[in-house]
Amino acid sequence: MTIRVIVADDQAMVREAFTILLDAQPGIDVVATAENGAQAVELAGELTPDVIVMDIRMPDMDGIEATRRITSRPGNSTKILILTTFNLDEYVYEALRAGASGFLLKSASGVQLAEAVRVLDRGEALLAPEVTKRLIAEFSRVSPAAKPPTGVRVDALTDRETEVLTLVAQGLSNAEIARKLVVAEETVKTHFGRVLRKLQLRDRTQATIFAYESGLITPGNAPR
């Protein structure tokens, strides 16, 4: 099925470039563009796209607030891909906590952008995990007041579910976790599905953030 995408960026040239790049990829259709966060929120409600490619810094409403409003809607299934200029952009972590499913540098190629859209649409792991894990760890370290996103204690999980959550947060795929725990991949999916339900989390991105903020993984023992 075609992945329906909205591109939100305040620079017309960037919007046009990303639209051309994505429309040229098989199975991806840019259904609309937005020049600010407010437009992105409005269009998301009207068109219910699969993925929104969202810039952070935009007038009227920035990408973080737009992300928060879109992902907080009941029944929302739209995934947000945050675009940033710097790999340690101070707003990226806040955007992830607002509900974004991942982020990508604006310097990425058209092929990388398209693959990022596909990854988010499949609900798979964080984008650029080697960068994202470090960013989450760093902002967890410098933001000691941060709270777990749901307020649910890790005590709600079984030992095996906790183990699976830890490995997910380390960036391992379901297949890699299955090999490490010597279980079937379907068993890993079942355990992780229970983790998401118990902790009231939406996807692997939120689960990773929860693991850092709850102290399950700390900056000192985060994978490098």
C-alpha positions as CSV (number, residue, x, y, z in Angstrom):
1,M,0.0,0.0,0.0
2,T,1.1,3.6,-0.7
3,I,2.5,5.5,2.3
4,R,0.8,8.9,2.5
5,V,3.1,11.7,3.6
6,I,2.9,15.3,4.6
7,V,6.0,17.5,4.5
8,A,6.1,20.4,7.0
9,D,8.9,23.0,6.7
10,D,8.8,26.7,6.7
11,Q,11.3,26.9,3.7
12,A,9.6,26.6,0.4
13,M,12.7,25.2,-1.3
14,V,13.0,22.5,1.3
15,R,9.4,21.5,1.0
16,E,9.6,21.3,-2.7
17,A,12.8,19.3,-2.7
18,F,11.6,16.8,-0.1
19,T,8.3,16.5,-2.0
20,I,10.1,15.7,-5.3
21,L,12.5,13.3,-3.6
22,L,9.7,11.4,-1.9
23,D,7.3,11.3,-4.8
24,A,10.0,9.8,-6.9
25,Q,10.2,6.8,-4.6
26,P,7.9,3.8,-5.2
27,G,5.1,3.4,-2.7
28,I,5.3,6.9,-1.3
29,D,2.9,9.7,-2.0
30,V,3.2,13.3,-0.6
31,V,-0.4,14.3,-0.2
32,A,0.2,17.8,1.2
33,T,2.8,20.3,2.4
34,A,2.6,22.7,5.4
35,E,4.7,25.8,6.0
36,N,4.2,25.9,9.7
37,G,3.2,23.7,12.6
38,A,-0.4,25.0,12.7
39,Q,-0.9,24.0,9.1
40,A,0.6,20.6,9.8
41,V,-1.8,20.0,12.7
42,E,-4.8,21.0,10.5
43,L,-3.8,18.9,7.6
44,A,-3.0,15.9,9.8
45,G,-6.6,16.1,11.1
46,E,-8.1,16.4,7.6
47,L,-5.9,13.9,5.7
48,T,-4.7,11.4,8.4
49,P,-1.4,10.7,6.7
50,D,0.8,7.7,7.6
51,V,3.9,9.8,8.2
52,I,4.6,13.5,8.6
53,V,8.1,14.8,7.8
54,M,8.3,17.6,10.4
55,D,10.8,20.4,10.8
56,I,11.4,21.6,14.3
57,R,11.9,25.3,13.9
58,M,8.8,26.8,12.2
59,P,6.8,30.0,12.7
60,D,3.3,30.2,14.3
61,M,3.7,26.8,15.9
62,D,6.9,24.9,16.1
63,G,7.3,21.2,15.2
64,I,7.4,20.1,18.8
65,E,4.0,21.6,19.7
66,A,2.6,20.4,16.4
67,T,3.9,16.9,17.1
68,R,2.4,16.9,20.6
69,R,-1.0,18.0,19.3
70,I,-1.1,15.4,16.5
71,T,0.1,12.4,18.5
72,S,-2.2,13.2,21.5
73,R,-5.3,12.9,19.4
74,P,-7.4,9.8,20.3
75,G,-6.8,7.0,17.9
76,N,-3.9,8.8,16.2
77,S,-1.8,6.5,14.0
78,T,0.3,9.1,12.2
79,K,4.1,8.8,12.8
80,I,6.2,11.9,13.0
81,L,9.7,12.0,11.5
82,I,11.6,15.0,12.9
83,L,14.1,16.7,10.7
84,T,17.0,18.5,12.3
85,T,20.1,20.3,11.1
86,F,22.4,19.1,13.9
87,N,22.8,15.6,15.3
88,L,22.6,17.0,18.8
89,D,19.9,19.5,18.3
90,E,18.7,20.6,21.7
91,Y,15.1,20.2,20.7
92,V,15.2,16.7,19.3
93,Y,14.9,15.0,22.7
94,E,11.9,17.2,23.6
95,A,10.3,16.3,20.2
96,L,10.7,12.6,20.9
97,R,9.1,13.0,24.3
98,A,6.3,14.9,22.6
99,G,5.5,11.8,20.6
100,A,7.8,11.8,17.5
101,S,8.8,8.4,16.3
102,G,12.3,9.3,15.2
103,F,14.5,11.9,13.7
104,L,16.8,12.4,10.7
105,L,19.4,14.9,9.8
106,K,18.5,17.3,6.9
107,S,21.8,16.3,5.3
108,A,20.5,12.8,4.7
109,S,20.1,11.7,1.1
110,G,16.8,11.2,-0.7
111,V,17.1,7.4,-0.4
112,Q,17.8,7.7,3.3
113,L,14.7,10.0,3.7
114,A,12.5,7.6,1.9
115,E,13.8,4.6,3.9
116,A,13.2,6.6,7.1
117,V,9.6,7.1,6.1
118,R,9.2,3.4,5.4
119,V,10.8,2.5,8.7
120,L,8.4,4.7,10.7
121,D,5.4,3.4,8.7
122,R,6.3,-0.1,9.7
123,G,6.6,0.9,13.3
124,E,10.1,-0.4,13.6
125,A,13.1,0.7,15.6
126,L,14.5,4.2,16.1
127,L,16.1,5.9,13.1
128,A,19.9,6.2,13.2
129,P,20.1,4.3,16.5
130,E,23.8,4.9,16.9
131,V,23.0,8.7,17.1
132,T,19.6,8.6,18.7
133,K,20.6,6.4,21.7
134,R,23.5,8.8,22.5
135,L,21.2,11.8,22.2
136,I,18.5,10.2,24.5
137,A,21.2,9.2,27.0
138,E,22.7,12.7,27.0
139,F,19.4,14.5,27.6
140,S,18.4,12.0,30.2
141,R,21.7,12.8,32.0
142,V,21.3,16.6,31.9
143,S,17.5,16.5,32.6
144,P,17.3,14.8,36.0
145,A,13.8,16.2,36.6
146,A,12.4,14.3,33.6
147,K,9.6,11.9,34.5
148,P,8.7,8.6,32.8
149,P,6.0,9.5,30.2
150,T,3.2,7.4,31.7
151,G,4.0,7.4,35.4
152,V,3.7,3.6,35.3
153,R,6.4,1.8,37.3
154,V,8.7,-0.7,35.7
155,D,7.6,-3.0,38.5
156,A,4.5,-3.7,36.3
157,L,6.7,-5.8,34.0
158,T,7.9,-9.4,34.4
159,D,11.6,-10.2,34.4
160,R,11.4,-11.3,30.8
161,E,9.5,-8.3,29.7
162,T,12.0,-6.0,31.5
163,E,14.8,-7.9,29.7
164,V,13.1,-7.4,26.3
165,L,12.5,-3.7,27.0
166,T,16.2,-3.3,27.9
167,L,17.4,-4.9,24.7
168,V,14.9,-2.9,22.6
169,A,16.3,0.3,24.2
170,Q,19.8,-0.8,23.3
171,G,18.7,-0.8,19.6
172,L,18.4,-4.5,19.0
173,S,15.9,-5.8,16.5
174,N,13.3,-8.5,17.3
175,A,15.5,-11.0,15.5
176,E,18.6,-10.0,17.4
177,I,16.8,-10.2,20.7
178,A,15.4,-13.6,19.8
179,R,18.9,-14.9,19.1
180,K,20.3,-13.4,22.3
181,L,17.5,-14.8,24.5
182,V,17.3,-18.1,22.5
183,V,13.6,-17.8,21.9
184,A,11.4,-17.5,18.8
185,E,11.1,-14.0,17.2
186,E,7.3,-14.3,17.6
187,T,7.8,-14.7,21.4
188,V,9.8,-11.5,21.5
189,K,7.0,-9.7,19.7
190,T,4.5,-11.0,22.2
191,H,6.6,-9.9,25.2
192,F,7.2,-6.5,23.7
193,G,3.5,-6.1,22.9
194,R,2.8,-6.7,26.5
195,V,5.4,-4.1,27.5
196,L,3.7,-1.5,25.4
197,R,0.3,-2.3,26.7
198,K,1.3,-2.3,30.4
199,L,3.3,0.9,30.2
200,Q,0.8,2.6,27.9
201,L,3.4,3.3,25.3
202,R,2.9,3.7,21.5
203,D,6.0,2.3,19.9
204,R,9.7,1.4,20.2
205,T,10.7,5.1,20.4
206,Q,8.6,5.8,23.4
207,A,9.7,2.5,25.0
208,T,13.4,3.5,24.6
209,I,12.7,6.9,26.1
210,F,10.9,5.2,29.0
211,A,13.9,2.9,29.6
212,Y,16.2,5.9,30.0
213,E,13.9,8.1,32.0
214,S,12.9,5.3,34.4
215,G,16.6,4.5,35.0
216,L,16.4,1.0,33.4
217,I,19.3,2.2,31.2
218,T,21.5,5.1,32.3
219,P,23.9,7.3,30.3
220,G,26.8,5.4,32.0
221,N,25.8,2.0,30.7
222,A,24.1,3.1,27.4
223,P,25.5,1.2,24.4
224,R,27.9,3.2,22.3
